[in-house]
């Protein structure tokens, strides 16, 4: 049987859970790689996927580390709307119609 790769997000699974998942799959043709969307999550990862360019996380005042995050610019709201349209197939409520 050909081996396959399972990618685990460190933002969803912490290191102890990742270790248990890998132990449970021991002997199976599976390679586990861990990915992260922030440098802070990499502190808990045991192994990571190598990447060329680093994408900084979205800055949150009082949470993000200085120099390791970026704040959005004026174009970000329209970019968010484009992303919401793509991932929801156009079904996500439009601005002004998202109140609970």
PyMOL CGO cylinders between C-alpha atoms (Angstrom):
from pymol import cmd
from pymol.cgo import CYLINDER

trace = [
    CYLINDER, 0.00, 0.00, 0.00, 1.32, 3.43, -0.95, 0.3, 1, 1, 1, 1, 1, 1,
    CYLINDER, 1.32, 3.43, -0.95, 1.98, 5.84, 1.92, 0.3, 1, 1, 1, 1, 1, 1,
    CYLINDER, 1.98, 5.84, 1.92, -0.07, 8.98, 2.19, 0.3, 1, 1, 1, 1, 1, 1,
    CYLINDER, -0.07, 8.98, 2.19, 0.38, 12.23, 4.07, 0.3, 1, 1, 1, 1, 1, 1,
    CYLINDER, 0.38, 12.23, 4.07, -1.95, 13.52, 6.77, 0.3, 1, 1, 1, 1, 1, 1,
    CYLINDER, -1.95, 13.52, 6.77, -1.63, 17.22, 7.55, 0.3, 1, 1, 1, 1, 1, 1,
    CYLINDER, -1.63, 17.22, 7.55, -2.56, 18.33, 11.07, 0.3, 1, 1, 1, 1, 1, 1,
    CYLINDER, -2.56, 18.33, 11.07, -3.10, 21.96, 12.05, 0.3, 1, 1, 1, 1, 1, 1,
    CYLINDER, -3.10, 21.96, 12.05, -1.38, 22.83, 15.34, 0.3, 1, 1, 1, 1, 1, 1,
    CYLINDER, -1.38, 22.83, 15.34, -4.13, 25.38, 15.96, 0.3, 1, 1, 1, 1, 1, 1,
    CYLINDER, -4.13, 25.38, 15.96, -6.61, 22.52, 16.27, 0.3, 1, 1, 1, 1, 1, 1,
    CYLINDER, -6.61, 22.52, 16.27, -4.49, 19.81, 17.91, 0.3, 1, 1, 1, 1, 1, 1,
    CYLINDER, -4.49, 19.81, 17.91, -1.94, 20.45, 20.65, 0.3, 1, 1, 1, 1, 1, 1,
    CYLINDER, -1.94, 20.45, 20.65, 1.32, 18.50, 20.92, 0.3, 1, 1, 1, 1, 1, 1,
    CYLINDER, 1.32, 18.50, 20.92, 0.03, 15.75, 23.29, 0.3, 1, 1, 1, 1, 1, 1,
    CYLINDER, 0.03, 15.75, 23.29, -2.93, 15.01, 21.00, 0.3, 1, 1, 1, 1, 1, 1,
    CYLINDER, -2.93, 15.01, 21.00, -0.67, 14.98, 17.95, 0.3, 1, 1, 1, 1, 1, 1,
    CYLINDER, -0.67, 14.98, 17.95, 1.61, 12.47, 19.67, 0.3, 1, 1, 1, 1, 1, 1,
    CYLINDER, 1.61, 12.47, 19.67, -1.33, 10.17, 20.50, 0.3, 1, 1, 1, 1, 1, 1,
    CYLINDER, -1.33, 10.17, 20.50, -2.64, 10.32, 16.93, 0.3, 1, 1, 1, 1, 1, 1,
    CYLINDER, -2.64, 10.32, 16.93, 0.77, 9.44, 15.56, 0.3, 1, 1, 1, 1, 1, 1,
    CYLINDER, 0.77, 9.44, 15.56, 1.17, 6.58, 18.06, 0.3, 1, 1, 1, 1, 1, 1,
    CYLINDER, 1.17, 6.58, 18.06, -2.24, 5.18, 17.11, 0.3, 1, 1, 1, 1, 1, 1,
    CYLINDER, -2.24, 5.18, 17.11, -1.24, 5.12, 13.44, 0.3, 1, 1, 1, 1, 1, 1,
    CYLINDER, -1.24, 5.12, 13.44, 2.13, 3.47, 14.05, 0.3, 1, 1, 1, 1, 1, 1,
    CYLINDER, 2.13, 3.47, 14.05, 2.77, 0.79, 11.45, 0.3, 1, 1, 1, 1, 1, 1,
    CYLINDER, 2.77, 0.79, 11.45, 0.34, 2.27, 8.95, 0.3, 1, 1, 1, 1, 1, 1,
    CYLINDER, 0.34, 2.27, 8.95, 1.59, 3.79, 5.68, 0.3, 1, 1, 1, 1, 1, 1,
    CYLINDER, 1.59, 3.79, 5.68, 0.97, 7.33, 6.95, 0.3, 1, 1, 1, 1, 1, 1,
    CYLINDER, 0.97, 7.33, 6.95, 3.28, 10.32, 7.22, 0.3, 1, 1, 1, 1, 1, 1,
    CYLINDER, 3.28, 10.32, 7.22, 2.13, 13.11, 9.52, 0.3, 1, 1, 1, 1, 1, 1,
    CYLINDER, 2.13, 13.11, 9.52, 3.10, 16.73, 8.96, 0.3, 1, 1, 1, 1, 1, 1,
    CYLINDER, 3.10, 16.73, 8.96, 2.09, 19.66, 11.10, 0.3, 1, 1, 1, 1, 1, 1,
    CYLINDER, 2.09, 19.66, 11.10, 1.23, 23.09, 9.79, 0.3, 1, 1, 1, 1, 1, 1,
    CYLINDER, 1.23, 23.09, 9.79, 0.61, 26.33, 11.59, 0.3, 1, 1, 1, 1, 1, 1,
    CYLINDER, 0.61, 26.33, 11.59, -0.79, 29.68, 10.67, 0.3, 1, 1, 1, 1, 1, 1,
    CYLINDER, -0.79, 29.68, 10.67, 1.16, 31.53, 13.34, 0.3, 1, 1, 1, 1, 1, 1,
    CYLINDER, 1.16, 31.53, 13.34, 4.71, 31.49, 14.67, 0.3, 1, 1, 1, 1, 1, 1,
    CYLINDER, 4.71, 31.49, 14.67, 3.29, 31.16, 18.21, 0.3, 1, 1, 1, 1, 1, 1,
    CYLINDER, 3.29, 31.16, 18.21, 1.67, 27.84, 17.34, 0.3, 1, 1, 1, 1, 1, 1,
    CYLINDER, 1.67, 27.84, 17.34, 4.98, 26.52, 16.04, 0.3, 1, 1, 1, 1, 1, 1,
    CYLINDER, 4.98, 26.52, 16.04, 6.27, 26.63, 19.63, 0.3, 1, 1, 1, 1, 1, 1,
    CYLINDER, 6.27, 26.63, 19.63, 4.07, 23.58, 20.38, 0.3, 1, 1, 1, 1, 1, 1,
    CYLINDER, 4.07, 23.58, 20.38, 4.53, 21.71, 17.11, 0.3, 1, 1, 1, 1, 1, 1,
    CYLINDER, 4.53, 21.71, 17.11, 6.79, 18.68, 17.02, 0.3, 1, 1, 1, 1, 1, 1,
    CYLINDER, 6.79, 18.68, 17.02, 7.44, 18.74, 13.27, 0.3, 1, 1, 1, 1, 1, 1,
    CYLINDER, 7.44, 18.74, 13.27, 6.48, 21.27, 10.63, 0.3, 1, 1, 1, 1, 1, 1,
    CYLINDER, 6.48, 21.27, 10.63, 6.11, 21.54, 6.89, 0.3, 1, 1, 1, 1, 1, 1,
    CYLINDER, 6.11, 21.54, 6.89, 8.91, 23.61, 5.44, 0.3, 1, 1, 1, 1, 1, 1,
    CYLINDER, 8.91, 23.61, 5.44, 7.77, 26.71, 3.64, 0.3, 1, 1, 1, 1, 1, 1,
    CYLINDER, 7.77, 26.71, 3.64, 9.57, 29.31, 1.60, 0.3, 1, 1, 1, 1, 1, 1,
    CYLINDER, 9.57, 29.31, 1.60, 7.81, 32.55, 2.35, 0.3, 1, 1, 1, 1, 1, 1,
    CYLINDER, 7.81, 32.55, 2.35, 6.45, 33.31, 5.76, 0.3, 1, 1, 1, 1, 1, 1,
    CYLINDER, 6.45, 33.31, 5.76, 2.95, 34.72, 5.97, 0.3, 1, 1, 1, 1, 1, 1,
    CYLINDER, 2.95, 34.72, 5.97, 2.47, 36.87, 9.04, 0.3, 1, 1, 1, 1, 1, 1,
    CYLINDER, 2.47, 36.87, 9.04, -0.68, 36.47, 11.11, 0.3, 1, 1, 1, 1, 1, 1,
    CYLINDER, -0.68, 36.47, 11.11, -3.33, 39.16, 11.31, 0.3, 1, 1, 1, 1, 1, 1,
    CYLINDER, -3.33, 39.16, 11.31, -2.46, 41.57, 14.09, 0.3, 1, 1, 1, 1, 1, 1,
    CYLINDER, -2.46, 41.57, 14.09, -4.68, 41.77, 17.16, 0.3, 1, 1, 1, 1, 1, 1,
    CYLINDER, -4.68, 41.77, 17.16, -3.86, 44.62, 19.55, 0.3, 1, 1, 1, 1, 1, 1,
    CYLINDER, -3.86, 44.62, 19.55, -2.72, 43.26, 22.92, 0.3, 1, 1, 1, 1, 1, 1,
    CYLINDER, -2.72, 43.26, 22.92, -2.44, 39.67, 21.63, 0.3, 1, 1, 1, 1, 1, 1,
    CYLINDER, -2.44, 39.67, 21.63, -0.07, 39.56, 18.65, 0.3, 1, 1, 1, 1, 1, 1,
    CYLINDER, -0.07, 39.56, 18.65, 3.66, 39.82, 19.11, 0.3, 1, 1, 1, 1, 1, 1,
    CYLINDER, 3.66, 39.82, 19.11, 5.31, 42.98, 17.85, 0.3, 1, 1, 1, 1, 1, 1,
    CYLINDER, 5.31, 42.98, 17.85, 7.03, 42.40, 14.51, 0.3, 1, 1, 1, 1, 1, 1,
    CYLINDER, 7.03, 42.40, 14.51, 5.31, 39.04, 13.97, 0.3, 1, 1, 1, 1, 1, 1,
    CYLINDER, 5.31, 39.04, 13.97, 1.93, 40.25, 12.72, 0.3, 1, 1, 1, 1, 1, 1,
    CYLINDER, 1.93, 40.25, 12.72, 0.45, 42.71, 10.25, 0.3, 1, 1, 1, 1, 1, 1,
    CYLINDER, 0.45, 42.71, 10.25, -2.58, 44.95, 10.44, 0.3, 1, 1, 1, 1, 1, 1,
    CYLINDER, -2.58, 44.95, 10.44, -5.00, 45.20, 7.53, 0.3, 1, 1, 1, 1, 1, 1,
    CYLINDER, -5.00, 45.20, 7.53, -5.02, 48.08, 5.11, 0.3, 1, 1, 1, 1, 1, 1,
    CYLINDER, -5.02, 48.08, 5.11, -7.80, 49.97, 3.37, 0.3, 1, 1, 1, 1, 1, 1,
    CYLINDER, -7.80, 49.97, 3.37, -8.23, 47.23, 0.75, 0.3, 1, 1, 1, 1, 1, 1,
    CYLINDER, -8.23, 47.23, 0.75, -8.89, 44.47, 3.31, 0.3, 1, 1, 1, 1, 1, 1,
    CYLINDER, -8.89, 44.47, 3.31, -12.68, 44.88, 3.67, 0.3, 1, 1, 1, 1, 1, 1,
    CYLINDER, -12.68, 44.88, 3.67, -13.25, 44.33, -0.06, 0.3, 1, 1, 1, 1, 1, 1,
    CYLINDER, -13.25, 44.33, -0.06, -10.81, 41.40, -0.03, 0.3, 1, 1, 1, 1, 1, 1,
    CYLINDER, -10.81, 41.40, -0.03, -12.75, 39.85, 2.89, 0.3, 1, 1, 1, 1, 1, 1,
    CYLINDER, -12.75, 39.85, 2.89, -15.99, 40.15, 0.92, 0.3, 1, 1, 1, 1, 1, 1,
    CYLINDER, -15.99, 40.15, 0.92, -14.37, 38.38, -2.05, 0.3, 1, 1, 1, 1, 1, 1,
    CYLINDER, -14.37, 38.38, -2.05, -13.17, 35.56, 0.22, 0.3, 1, 1, 1, 1, 1, 1,
    CYLINDER, -13.17, 35.56, 0.22, -16.59, 35.19, 1.85, 0.3, 1, 1, 1, 1, 1, 1,
    CYLINDER, -16.59, 35.19, 1.85, -18.23, 34.99, -1.58, 0.3, 1, 1, 1, 1, 1, 1,
    CYLINDER, -18.23, 34.99, -1.58, -15.81, 32.29, -2.73, 0.3, 1, 1, 1, 1, 1, 1,
    CYLINDER, -15.81, 32.29, -2.73, -15.98, 30.08, 0.37, 0.3, 1, 1, 1, 1, 1, 1,
    CYLINDER, -15.98, 30.08, 0.37, -19.74, 30.37, 0.79, 0.3, 1, 1, 1, 1, 1, 1,
    CYLINDER, -19.74, 30.37, 0.79, -20.72, 30.12, -2.87, 0.3, 1, 1, 1, 1, 1, 1,
    CYLINDER, -20.72, 30.12, -2.87, -22.36, 33.54, -2.55, 0.3, 1, 1, 1, 1, 1, 1,
    CYLINDER, -22.36, 33.54, -2.55, -24.67, 32.47, 0.30, 0.3, 1, 1, 1, 1, 1, 1,
    CYLINDER, -24.67, 32.47, 0.30, -22.99, 34.45, 3.11, 0.3, 1, 1, 1, 1, 1, 1,
    CYLINDER, -22.99, 34.45, 3.11, -25.10, 37.48, 4.13, 0.3, 1, 1, 1, 1, 1, 1,
    CYLINDER, -25.10, 37.48, 4.13, -24.00, 40.76, 2.58, 0.3, 1, 1, 1, 1, 1, 1,
    CYLINDER, -24.00, 40.76, 2.58, -22.67, 43.66, 4.70, 0.3, 1, 1, 1, 1, 1, 1,
    CYLINDER, -22.67, 43.66, 4.70, -25.45, 45.28, 6.70, 0.3, 1, 1, 1, 1, 1, 1,
    CYLINDER, -25.45, 45.28, 6.70, -27.46, 42.03, 6.79, 0.3, 1, 1, 1, 1, 1, 1,
    CYLINDER, -27.46, 42.03, 6.79, -25.28, 40.08, 9.24, 0.3, 1, 1, 1, 1, 1, 1,
    CYLINDER, -25.28, 40.08, 9.24, -26.89, 41.11, 12.51, 0.3, 1, 1, 1, 1, 1, 1,
    CYLINDER, -26.89, 41.11, 12.51, -28.07, 38.35, 14.80, 0.3, 1, 1, 1, 1, 1, 1,
]
cmd.load_cgo(trace, "trace")
